[in-house]
Amino acid sequence: MTALISLLQSIVVLVSAVSIAQLVRGMFYLSLLTGFVMFFRPLLVGIARALVLTVRPRRPKNLLHGTASGT
C-alpha cells in the first residue's frame, strides 16, 4: 500500500511540474500532426508501398503457384 501511495505522490509531483501552457501546446501540435497524417494518408500509403516494393519486389505469378510452366 505504501508503494502505491509513493507512486501517486510522484505522479502528482510530475504533473504539477508541467504548466498548462505546455500541455495546451503539446495537444495543439499533436492535433496538427494528426490532421496532417489524415489529410495526406493516401500519399503516405503510396510512398510506403513504393518503399516496400523497392526493398522486396513482387514475385512473378508462375513462381507464386509453384509451377515454372506458367499455366
N, C-alpha and C positions, 0 to 999 in steps of 0.2 A: 504494500500500500504506500509506503514512503517513497518507493521508486516512482510510482505514478504521480505522486504529489510533486516530487522534484522535477519530473519531466514536464508537468503542466506549468510549473513556475518558470522553467527555462523557456518554454514556448511563449509565455506571456512576456518575458523579457525581450525575446527576439522580435515579437510583434510590436511591442512598444518602441523599439529602436527604429522602426520603419515609419516614415512620415506618410501622411495621407496623400501628399502630392506625388511621392514616389509610386504609391500604389495606383493612383489615377493615371499617371504617365505610363506605367507598365501595362495597365489594362488597355490604354489607348493604342500603344504600339502593338500589343497582341491582337487587337481588333483590326488594325491596319494590315498586319501580316495575314490574318485570316481572310480578310476581304480580297487581298492581292492574290492569295492562293485560289480562292473560289472563282475569281474573275478569270484568271489565266490557267485554270485547271486543264482545259483541253490542250493548250500549248505545252504545259509541263508534262502531261501524259505522253504526248507525241515525242517530246525530247527524250523522255525516259525510255520509250520503246525503241527509238533510234539508237540510243546508247546500248541497250541490251542486244540489239541486232548486230552492232559492231563488235561487241565482245563475244557473243555466241550466235553465229549466223544460223539460219534455219537449215535443216537437213532436207535434201530432195525427197519428193514423195515416194519414190521407189525404195529408198532406204528406210523410210518410216514404217512400211508394211513388211519389211524383211525380205523382199524379193528384189533381185537385181535385174529382172527382165522388164520391169515397168508395166506389168499387167495387173 
